[in-house]
Amino acid sequence: MKPRVSIIMGSTSDLEIMEQAAKLLAEMEIPYEINALSAHRVPEMVADFARGAHTRGIEVIIAGAGGAAHLPGVIAAFTPLPVIGVPIKSSNSIDGWDSVLSILQMPAGIPVATVALDGARNAGILAAQIISTGDGAIREKVIRFKKELAAKIDGANRELANIEMPFKVN
């Protein structure tokens, strides 16, 4: 089995967050790889990885980073693949805003799809949706996933209907 998605993080300290993307991909039965690469500590390795990812069958890259968070943008500069950036609130972060803005504010020509701070699960969902544009089996799994989300809300509303509160009319 070859990976279709590559999950990259700036350091293994980001693993707790990035595991959320891995778990979602596993739920969708999408093969993935997961590695640590640092745009600042090993820039040559990052460039080599990004240049060659598509030749190995990778279809989407999810890149998470905290602090200055250059990793997703550097990867995007070297690859033709879609890159999904996950800003991570790290120990040296300015409440996460530095990471969000570093990933979000990419220059024209080097797009990085950006999810919420610590939003790796959404990155996994987006990767599945991107892959689903050319894979009907994955598309059906995404459709089923969305229906399950809707069912949870329906269930929550049924529970709320049974709760009595003063002046509640539904």
C-alpha positions as CSV (number, residue, x, y, z in Angstrom):
1,M,0.0,0.0,0.0
2,K,1.4,3.4,-1.0
3,P,0.6,6.6,0.8
4,R,-1.8,9.1,-0.9
5,V,-1.4,11.8,1.7
6,S,1.8,13.0,3.4
7,I,1.4,14.4,6.9
8,I,4.4,16.6,7.8
9,M,5.1,18.4,11.1
10,G,7.8,20.7,12.0
11,S,8.7,18.6,15.1
12,T,7.4,15.6,16.9
13,S,6.1,18.0,19.6
14,D,3.3,18.6,17.1
15,L,2.3,15.0,16.9
16,E,-0.6,15.2,19.4
17,I,-2.2,17.7,17.0
18,M,-1.3,16.1,13.7
19,E,-2.5,12.7,14.9
20,Q,-6.0,14.1,14.4
21,A,-5.4,14.2,10.6
22,A,-4.0,10.7,10.7
23,K,-7.0,9.3,12.6
24,L,-9.4,10.9,10.1
25,L,-7.5,9.5,7.1
26,A,-7.5,6.1,8.8
27,E,-11.3,6.3,9.3
28,M,-11.6,7.0,5.5
29,E,-9.1,4.2,4.8
30,I,-6.8,6.6,3.0
31,P,-3.1,5.5,3.2
32,Y,-0.8,8.1,4.6
33,E,2.7,8.7,5.8
34,I,3.7,10.8,8.7
35,N,7.1,12.5,9.2
36,A,8.9,15.4,10.9
37,L,10.7,17.9,8.7
38,S,11.8,21.4,9.7
39,A,11.9,24.3,7.3
40,H,14.6,25.9,9.4
41,R,16.6,23.0,10.6
42,V,16.7,20.8,7.5
43,P,15.6,23.1,4.6
44,E,17.3,20.9,1.9
45,M,15.4,17.9,3.1
46,V,12.2,19.8,3.0
47,A,12.9,20.9,-0.6
48,D,13.8,17.4,-1.7
49,F,10.7,16.0,-0.1
50,A,8.4,18.6,-1.7
51,R,10.0,18.3,-5.1
52,G,9.6,14.5,-5.2
53,A,6.3,13.9,-3.3
54,H,4.1,13.8,-6.5
55,T,6.5,11.2,-8.1
56,R,5.9,8.9,-5.2
57,G,2.1,9.0,-5.6
58,I,1.3,11.5,-2.9
59,E,-1.8,13.5,-3.8
60,V,-2.1,15.9,-0.9
61,I,0.3,17.2,1.7
62,I,-0.8,18.3,5.2
63,A,1.9,20.3,6.8
64,G,1.6,21.5,10.4
65,A,3.9,24.0,12.2
66,G,4.0,26.3,15.1
67,G,5.8,29.6,15.8
68,A,7.0,31.1,12.6
69,A,5.3,28.2,10.8
70,H,7.2,28.4,7.5
71,L,6.9,24.7,6.7
72,P,3.6,24.6,4.7
73,G,4.7,27.6,2.6
74,V,8.2,26.2,1.9
75,I,6.6,22.9,0.9
76,A,4.1,24.7,-1.3
77,A,6.9,26.6,-3.1
78,F,8.5,23.3,-4.2
79,T,5.5,21.1,-5.1
80,P,2.7,21.0,-7.6
81,L,0.5,19.3,-5.1
82,P,-2.2,20.9,-2.9
83,V,-0.8,21.8,0.5
84,I,-3.0,22.1,3.6
85,G,-1.5,24.1,6.4
86,V,-2.2,23.4,10.1
87,P,-1.2,26.3,12.3
88,I,-0.2,24.9,15.7
89,K,-0.1,26.8,19.0
90,S,3.3,25.9,20.2
91,S,5.4,26.6,23.3
92,N,7.1,29.6,21.5
93,S,3.9,30.8,19.9
94,I,2.3,34.2,20.3
95,D,-1.1,32.7,21.3
96,G,-1.1,30.9,17.9
97,W,-1.5,34.0,15.8
98,D,2.0,33.9,14.5
99,S,1.4,30.4,13.2
100,V,-2.0,31.3,11.7
101,L,-0.7,34.4,9.9
102,S,2.5,32.7,8.7
103,I,0.5,30.0,6.9
104,L,-2.5,32.1,5.9
105,Q,-0.7,35.1,4.4
106,M,1.1,33.4,1.5
107,P,2.2,35.4,-1.6
108,A,0.3,35.2,-4.9
109,G,1.3,32.0,-6.7
110,I,2.1,29.9,-3.6
111,P,-1.3,29.0,-2.1
112,V,-1.6,27.0,1.1
113,A,-5.1,26.0,2.2
114,T,-5.2,26.9,5.9
115,V,-7.4,25.3,8.6
116,A,-8.1,26.6,12.1
117,L,-5.4,26.7,14.8
118,D,-4.7,23.1,15.9
119,G,-7.3,22.0,13.3
120,A,-5.6,18.9,11.9
121,R,-8.9,16.9,11.8
122,N,-10.3,19.5,9.4
123,A,-7.1,19.1,7.4
124,G,-7.7,15.4,7.1
125,I,-11.3,16.0,6.0
126,L,-10.1,18.5,3.4
127,A,-7.5,16.1,2.1
128,A,-10.2,13.4,1.8
129,Q,-12.4,15.8,-0.1
130,I,-9.6,16.7,-2.5
131,I,-8.9,13.0,-3.1
132,S,-12.6,12.3,-3.5
133,T,-12.8,14.5,-6.6
134,G,-11.1,11.7,-8.5
135,D,-12.0,8.7,-6.4
136,G,-15.7,7.6,-6.2
137,A,-15.1,5.2,-3.2
138,I,-13.5,8.0,-1.1
139,R,-16.3,10.4,-2.3
140,E,-18.9,7.9,-0.9
141,K,-17.0,7.8,2.4
142,V,-17.0,11.6,2.6
143,I,-20.7,11.7,1.8
144,R,-21.4,9.1,4.6
145,F,-19.2,11.1,7.0
146,K,-21.2,14.3,6.3
147,K,-24.5,12.4,6.8
148,E,-23.2,11.1,10.2
149,L,-22.4,14.7,11.2
150,A,-26.0,15.7,10.3
151,A,-27.4,12.8,12.2
152,K,-25.5,13.9,15.3
153,I,-27.1,17.3,15.1
154,D,-30.6,15.8,14.6
155,G,-29.9,13.6,17.8
156,A,-28.8,16.7,19.7
157,N,-32.0,18.6,18.8
158,R,-34.2,15.6,19.9
159,E,-32.4,15.6,23.2
160,L,-32.8,19.4,23.5
161,A,-36.5,19.1,22.8
162,N,-36.9,16.9,25.9
163,I,-35.2,19.4,28.2
164,E,-37.6,21.7,30.1
165,M,-36.6,25.3,30.7
166,P,-38.5,28.3,31.8
167,F,-40.0,30.1,28.8
168,K,-38.7,27.5,26.3
169,V,-41.3,27.1,23.6
170,N,-39.8,24.3,21.4
